[in-house]
Amino acid sequence: MEYTRLGRTGLTVSRICLGCMSFKEDPDGWGVDRETSTAIVDRAIDLGINFFDTANIYTAGESESILGDALADHDRDAAVVATKVHPTLGPTAESNPNGAGLTRKTIEQELAASLDRLGMESVDLYQLHRWDPETPIEVTLRALAAAMDRGEVHAIGATSMRTGEFADGLHAAERLGIDGFATMQNRYNLVYREEERDMLPYCARHDVGVIPYSPLAGGYLARPDEEASATDRGEGSDWSHERSGGGETVNARVAELAEEEDLTMAQLSLAWMLSKDVITAPIVGVSSIEHLEDAVEAVEVKLNSSDIAYLEEPYEAKAVKPVFVEPSPGPYRPASAER
């Protein structure tokens, strides 16, 4: 395993971050159960991974609980744990108007709940899981600063924002004289490179750690395009979007080079991402120890400039993924209320 600094935090993290979104108590066709999740965490630590990412909304908080219990059997001080708070979703958002959002009240109650589920006194990286258009960013930043002052949060970050929103957040923190976002978690991979327009250059200029999610494009870069199911190919599906803008050709080139180099497609795709200086650590979610070991081996793969150019050449600009939060049309109503 290789290690690097996480933006301006000073924290040292593995070049692979284990994504824990799939950790679930009772998988119903999706996710991995507690026993398998625990085995994956144990093996990740054996392989040198020290960076783990979860969120309060992942499987309604079960992901945090499973991760916390798994890490309890190891040296907590050696792990760098990241979680998130969401502006529109939350474990109690259906019944509680303050069960989501980035107000001080919501952040304090959701952080307390996350720490309880994790079984920890503090979290190393606390991330805003999207921008909240309903709450002034100054309010949110002051709440996060208070959490850092209490020792419950060591650093803060953001996910899936427009570059202008992210910049507004950094500038607001500077005006307030408090610590700003140290990381950005965005969607980025060989078949979705729109972050190269503005976000990645901005992060590079401001020493922001970049920890992309979906580095394998939801599995599209882990197997040949022709293996896509009818559902995968359906209009509006993730794979439908990734296949556009030269995605099919990119997929074919990944398969071709992987075979030539005796690598898996996943390893080659991760090696491409790790070749980018701006990338700190891709967040990799796995459903088996085999997939985990496969991903870790990618750290040792070094691509030459001609291979990188060959993989990148077919890409065409495409629509930005709709991951942003728009202002709500009116006051909050519980899901059960008449409309």
C-alpha angles and dihedrals in degrees: 000000000000124000136207142174118275103232113279094335095093088225118137113225137177117257088243120058116200110231113213102190092116096055106118139163096221113017112206100192093314132066135020125276127244095264094051092042091053091049090051092052091047092051092045090057090047088054093052101260110146100164121088129178128198139142141217090249098049105114088339093295097315091112091060093048094049093046092048093050092047093051092047088077091058138053104291092197090061094057127082106210124194128187136165146222119217127220096214106017132055141148091264100028094111092065104020122062088205094047088099137027137077099265120128092254094051095043092050095048094042093047090050090050092048093050090049092051092045091047090228136125093218142013121223098217124021114190135195104235093217132332118292109223090186097060126058109247090231090063091051094046093049089053091051092046090053090052090052090049089053090052093242094115127036100189138358133224143168139228137211100356133147110257091245092054092048091049090049088055094051092047092048091052090051091052091049092047094236136119113281135200112315097182143035122206108196140157110266135150142130093286097039111049102147089118087073089073098071116330101065095046089047092051091048092053093049099041093245117163111239116211107173123202124213094031089165094046094246091309096312091114093047098066138024119283093241089065091064112120125231088257091052090052094047121122111273096015121132091247091050089058095045092049090059125085096036094316094133091055092047089051091051092050092050089053091047096049093042090056092047092050095041091242134127118253089246092055093049092048092050092046089055090053094046089054089069113094092211093059117092101181132335115229108238122192117197137184097202142030088244091060090047093052089047091055095047092053088060089072089072094050113100117192122206122232094257092054091049092050091048091053094046101042100083095052118116127189113265140181115296112253110258098242099130128108119236124202113273117252095233148344122323119274125183114251090250095054120110114256 
